[in-house]
Amino acid sequence: MTADNMSQQSTNRNDRYERGLQILAQVEQTQGPSVLDYVAEFSPDLARLTAELGYTDVYGRSGLTYEQRQILTIAALGAMGTAPSQLRFHIRGALNVGCTPEQIIETFIHLTIYSGFPAALNALSAAREVFTERGIRPSLEEHRTEPSERFETGSRLVAEVDGSAGDSVIKSLQDISPDLGRMIVEYSFGDVYSRPNLSLWERELVTVAACGAMGTCTPQLRVHTHGFLNVGGTREQLIEVAIQLAVYAGFPAALNTLEVFRGVLEQHENAG
């Protein structure tokens, strides 16, 4: 290798790192030291890899906006429940790139369905800390489906989002726990999916991100991958979700998620 080639490689590496720092700055928007400055004090290589992979290679991609990437990131981190500091960082980042406090709260309400109430409550506690430090007072307006309309509303949204796949899940419970099937319709869809502040597309983005990150609910991930496409999601967006998950849930989770996406996309293409 010539000296010129070595110099060009060094320049490319520096450009990639600097580009990552520029993207991180848009998410971070801090007047003080960057979070990567603290990482670099102990592991400069990890700081560099985070900037290059996490921000240049992943956040720098087209296909999803920064707002959408932050929503899916806090959904994944909230669902996993294993990285509270990073969750708080990305709640701040979500606010910085244009997400509203109400969208963030709604993301965590949505997680009650897929990762449970403890994970959602912990994520909401992290949001409370961030909102308090910034003096943010989110809307406390209540949204409630009338008790007499929960099943009808839920059934309509099951059909709109998940189609026949959702109906099959409910029917499969009739011989063992019809009550659970009713709760899925009334709570998950009648109470939660019907709420404002997230569109159905955003709700399915949160759902596939959470299910993919947890890695414990492949059948449900498959159903909601269909759902994501049913409400206007695209093949390209699904691939971006999997790539984003590689940073926050790890490459095995991303690969498993992508394999589910592959199967569903093939079904949709063959059906078309």
Secondary structure, DSSP 8 states (H G I E B T S, - for coil): --HHHHHHHHHHHHHHHHHHHHHHHHHH--SS--HHHHHHHH-HHHHHHIIIIIIIIIITSSSS-HHHHHHHHHHHHHHH---HHHHHHHHHHHHHTT--HHHHHHHHHHHHHHT-HHHHHHHHHHHHHHHHHHT-----------GGGHHHHHHHHHHHHTHHHHHHHHHHTTTT-HHHHHHIIIIIIIIIIT-SSS-HHHHHHHHHHHHHHH-S-HHHHHHHHHHHHHTT--HHHHHHHHHHHHHHT-HHHHHHHHHHHHHHHHHHHHH-
